[in-house]
Amino acid sequence: MKYLVTGAAGFIGSAVVERLCAMGLEVIGIDNLNDYYEVSLKEARLARIAHPLFTFVTLDLADREGVANLFSEHKFNRVIHLAAQAGVRYSIDNPMAYADSNLVGHLTILEGCRHHNIEHLVYASSSSVYGLNQKMPFDTADSVDHPISLYAATKKSNELMAHTYSHLYGVPTTGLRFFTVYGLWGCPDMALFKFTKKIVNGEQIDVYNNGDMRRDFTYIDDIVEGIIRIQNVIPEKFEDWTVESGSPATSSAPYRVYNIGHGSPVKLMEFIEALETSLGVEAKKNFMPMQPGDVYATYADTKDLFEATDYKPQVKVAEGVKAFVDWYREYYK
């Protein structure tokens, strides 16, 4: 069994590679190692894996010929596609970066899967696709036709593109809508990372919507467990499915979409308090209005994922935040 993992130097991707290798599975990992955030952190994640079953290739997903050659050379069985240009706010200022990474890049992966009979493509979507939805918790049966950031629009587009390939070519695809992933080896653009850095440096932290926000914070270990389990649940055709009676998360094609989150949103101020407790420092707070592209709350309905994998997230926020702080202190000395 040979896996392709895209975004292998990323936060989630490197953790998935490490887990697959520990299971005795061969992994080819790709990443373009761009400078969206410090490349040294990406290189440190790769160095941490250093497993004989892991081979890393520096490759941009927008390189159509390079990706096609990679599929031809390695004859993958399964693909876990986690590479993307992330960030809601960054997409407002740098929209073109999202077209190359999230649209063209997703298409090159779909083409590779199509031409090489991949058993299962699991790919990263996002909770941001829920956009203007206000019904809580977010359910995969809900409409997601009103995104409020370009990042969210590209992730919704990924789901639509995947469905097309599942329908036309029978490629089994599973999309995972991630909910506010955090934890050790995380990304510097994430709230926990930014808060920790500023508090340690004695700087103010920016708290949006005056702190009145909720997020379904999901620890990295729980995310990885969900990915590992769902990649063994390969979607099948559902001939009796119809648009009129079926959920948007299912299809007559071998296509499926799941929420992957903790399923218990936490108030932003409670999250900050957990961080202050772990650091032993009270944060200086700069309360600000809601930012463009942000949503007030996220809350995952994860019953479908539980039914498919028999797994529910285990790590509570206080425990996860402390683990991150311990890692941060060690990594940055």
C-alpha positions in Angstrom: 0.0 0.0 0.0 1.5 3.3 -1.1 0.2 6.7 -0.2 0.6 10.2 -1.6 0.2 12.9 1.0 0.1 16.5 -0.3 1.1 19.3 2.1 3.5 16.9 3.8 5.5 19.7 5.4 2.3 21.3 6.7 0.7 21.2 10.2 -1.8 18.4 9.5 0.0 16.8 6.6 3.2 16.1 8.5 1.2 14.6 11.4 -0.7 12.3 9.0 2.6 11.2 7.3 4.1 10.4 10.7 1.1 8.3 11.6 1.0 6.4 8.3 4.7 5.5 8.5 4.2 4.3 12.1 1.6 2.0 10.7 4.2 0.5 8.3 2.8 2.2 5.2 4.9 3.7 2.4 4.4 7.4 1.9 5.5 9.9 -0.7 5.0 13.4 0.5 5.0 16.6 -1.5 5.0 20.2 -0.6 6.2 23.4 -2.4 7.7 24.8 0.8 6.4 28.3 0.1 7.1 31.2 2.4 3.6 31.9 3.5 5.1 31.3 7.0 8.5 30.4 8.2 10.0 27.7 6.0 12.2 26.6 8.8 9.2 25.3 10.7 8.2 23.2 7.7 11.7 21.8 7.4 11.7 21.0 11.1 8.4 19.0 10.7 10.0 17.0 7.9 13.2 16.4 9.9 11.0 15.1 12.7 9.5 12.4 10.5 12.8 11.0 9.1 11.3 7.6 8.5 12.6 5.0 6.1 9.1 4.5 4.6 8.8 8.3 3.9 10.1 10.0 0.7 9.8 13.8 0.4 9.5 15.6 -3.0 9.5 19.3 -3.3 6.7 20.0 -5.9 4.1 22.6 -6.6 0.6 21.2 -7.2 0.1 23.8 -10.0 3.0 22.1 -11.9 0.7 19.9 -14.1 3.5 18.0 -15.7 5.3 17.4 -12.5 2.2 16.1 -10.7 1.3 13.8 -13.7 4.9 12.4 -13.7 4.7 11.8 -10.0 1.5 9.7 -10.3 3.0 7.8 -13.3 6.2 7.0 -11.4 4.9 5.9 -8.1 1.6 4.1 -8.8 -0.1 5.2 -5.6 -3.0 3.2 -4.1 -4.5 6.1 -2.1 -4.2 9.9 -1.9 -4.6 12.2 1.1 -4.7 15.7 -0.3 -4.1 18.3 2.4 -2.1 20.9 0.5 -3.7 24.3 0.1 -3.2 28.0 0.4 -4.8 28.5 3.8 -6.1 31.6 5.6 -9.4 33.5 5.4 -7.9 37.0 5.8 -4.9 36.3 3.6 -7.3 35.5 0.7 -8.7 39.0 0.8 -5.3 40.6 0.1 -3.8 37.8 -2.1 -6.6 36.2 -4.1 -4.5 34.8 -7.0 -2.5 32.6 -4.7 -5.7 30.6 -4.0 -6.4 30.0 -7.7 -3.1 28.3 -8.2 -2.9 26.2 -5.0 -6.6 25.5 -4.3 -8.2 25.3 -7.7 -5.5 24.3 -10.2 -3.7 22.2 -7.5 -6.9 20.3 -6.7 -7.5 19.6 -10.4 -4.1 18.2 -10.9 -4.6 15.8 -8.1 -8.1 14.8 -9.4 -6.5 14.2 -12.8 -3.8 12.0 -11.3 -6.5 10.0 -9.4 -8.5 9.6 -12.6 -5.8 8.3 -14.8 -4.2 5.9 -12.2 -7.2 4.2 -10.6 -6.7 5.5 -7.1 -8.7 3.5 -4.6 -9.6 6.6 -2.5 -9.0 10.3 -2.5 -9.4 12.0 0.9 -9.1 15.8 0.6 -9.2 18.8 2.9 -12.3 21.0 2.8 -13.1 23.5 5.5 -15.8 24.6 7.9 -15.5 28.0 6.3 -17.8 26.7 3.5 -20.8 27.2 5.8 -20.4 31.0 5.3 -23.6 32.8 6.1 -25.2 29.8 7.7 -26.5 30.6 11.1 -28.2 27.3 12.1 -26.1 25.5 14.7 -24.6 23.0 14.7 -23.4 23.0 11.1 -24.7 19.9 9.3 -23.4 18.5 6.0 -27.0 18.3 4.9 -27.1 22.2 5.0 -26.7 24.4 2.0 -23.2 25.9 1.6 -23.8 28.2 -1.3 -23.0 31.5 0.4 -19.3 31.6 1.3 -17.9 34.9 2.7 -14.3 34.6 1.7 -12.4 33.5 -1.4 -10.7 30.8 0.7 -14.1 29.4 1.5 -15.2 29.6 -2.1 -12.2 27.6 -3.3 -12.9 24.9 -0.7 -16.5 24.7 -1.8 -15.2 24.5 -5.4 -13.0 21.6 -4.4 -16.1 19.6 -3.2 -17.9 20.4 -6.5 -14.8 19.3 -8.6 -14.5 16.1 -6.6 -18.1 15.3 -7.2 -17.7 15.8 -10.9 -14.8 13.3 -11.0 -16.6 10.8 -8.8 -19.6 11.0 -11.1 -17.8 11.0 -14.5 -14.9 8.7 -13.7 -15.9 6.7 -10.6 -13.1 8.2 -8.5 -14.0 7.6 -4.8 -13.7 10.9 -3.0 -14.2 12.0 0.6 -14.0 15.6 1.6 -13.3 16.6 5.2 -14.5 20.0 6.5 -12.0 20.8 9.2 -13.0 22.8 12.2 -10.3 25.1 13.8 -7.5 22.7 14.1 -4.8 23.5 16.7 -2.0 21.8 18.5 1.8 21.3 18.6 3.7 22.0 15.4 0.8 24.2 14.3 0.8 27.1 11.9 2.0 30.6 12.9 -1.1 32.2 11.2 -3.4 30.4 13.6 -4.9 32.3 16.6 -3.3 30.1 19.3 0.2 30.5 17.7 -0.2 34.2 17.3 -1.6 34.7 20.8 1.1 32.7 22.4 3.9 34.5 20.6 2.5 37.9 21.5 1.8 37.1 25.2 5.3 35.6 25.6 6.7 38.8 24.1 4.6 41.1 26.3 2.6 42.4 23.4 -1.2 43.0 23.0 -3.3 40.3 21.3 -6.0 41.4 18.9 -9.4 39.9 20.0 -12.0 40.3 17.3 -15.7 41.0 17.7 -14.7 42.1 21.2 -14.2 38.5 22.2 -17.7 37.5 21.4 -16.9 34.5 19.2 -17.1 30.7 19.4 -15.0 28.1 17.7 -15.1 24.4 17.5 -11.5 23.9 18.4 -10.2 20.5 17.4 -6.9 19.1 18.5 -4.4 17.8 15.9 -4.4 14.2 17.3 -8.1 13.9 17.0 -8.0 15.2 13.4 -5.3 12.7 12.5 -7.3 9.9 14.0 -10.3 10.9 12.0 -8.4 11.1 8.8 -6.7 7.7 9.3 -10.0 6.0 10.0 -12.0 7.6 7.2 -9.5 6.8 4.5 -10.5 3.1 5.1 -14.1 4.0 4.5 -14.2 4.1 0.7 -17.4 5.6 -0.7 -19.6 3.5 -3.0 -22.2 4.3 -5.6 -25.7 4.8 -4.2 -27.9 4.2 -7.2 -31.2 5.1 -5.5 -29.9 8.5 -4.4 -31.6 11.6 -5.8 -31.0 15.3 -5.5 -34.5 15.8 -4.3 -34.3 13.4 -1.4 -30.6 13.0 -0.7 -28.2 15.0 1.4 -25.7 17.3 -0.4 -23.0 15.4 1.4 -23.8 12.2 -0.5 -24.5 11.2 -4.1 -25.3 8.5 -6.5 -21.6 8.7 -7.3 -18.9 7.4 -4.9 -18.7 10.7 -3.1 -18.9 11.8 0.5 -18.4 14.9 2.7 -18.0 14.9 6.4 -17.5 17.5 9.2 -14.4 16.7 11.3 -14.5 18.8 14.5 -14.7 18.4 18.2 -18.5 19.0 18.2 -18.4 21.4 21.2 -17.7 25.0 20.5 -15.7 27.1 23.0 -16.0 30.8 23.7 -13.0 32.7 22.4 -12.4 34.3 25.9 -12.5 30.8 27.5 -9.9 29.7 25.0 -7.7 32.7 25.8 -8.1 32.0 29.6 -6.9 28.4 29.0 -3.8 29.9 27.2 -3.2 32.4 30.1 -3.4 29.6 32.6 -0.9 27.4 30.6 1.5 30.4 30.2 1.0 31.7 33.7 0.6 35.2 32.2 -2.4 37.4 31.7 -2.7 38.7 28.2 -2.9 42.3 27.3 -6.0 42.5 25.1 -6.8 44.8 22.2 -10.6 44.4 21.6 -11.5 44.9 17.9 -14.6 44.6 15.7 -15.3 41.6 13.5 -13.0 41.2 10.6 -14.1 40.8 6.9 -14.5 37.1 6.1 -14.9 36.0 9.7 -17.9 34.2 11.1 -19.3 34.5 14.6 -19.3 30.8 15.5 -18.4 27.4 14.2 -20.0 24.2 15.5 -19.7 20.8 13.8 -22.4 18.2 13.7 -20.1 15.1 13.6 -22.7 12.3 13.9 -22.0 11.1 10.3 -18.3 10.8 10.8 -18.9 9.0 14.1 -21.2 6.5 12.4 -18.6 5.9 9.7 -15.6 5.6 11.9 -16.8 5.0 15.5 -14.6 7.8 16.7 -15.2 10.9 18.7 -12.6 13.5 19.5 -11.0 13.0 23.0 -8.8 16.1 23.7 -10.4 18.9 25.7 -9.2 22.5 25.1 -7.3 23.0 28.3 -5.3 19.8 27.7 -4.6 20.7 24.0 -3.6 24.3 24.8 -1.2 23.1 27.5 0.4 20.6 25.1 0.8 23.4 22.5 2.4 25.7 25.0 4.8 23.0 26.2 5.8 22.4 22.6 6.2 26.1 21.8 8.5 26.7 24.8 10.7 23.8 23.8 10.8 24.6 20.1 11.5 28.3 20.4 13.6 27.9 23.6 
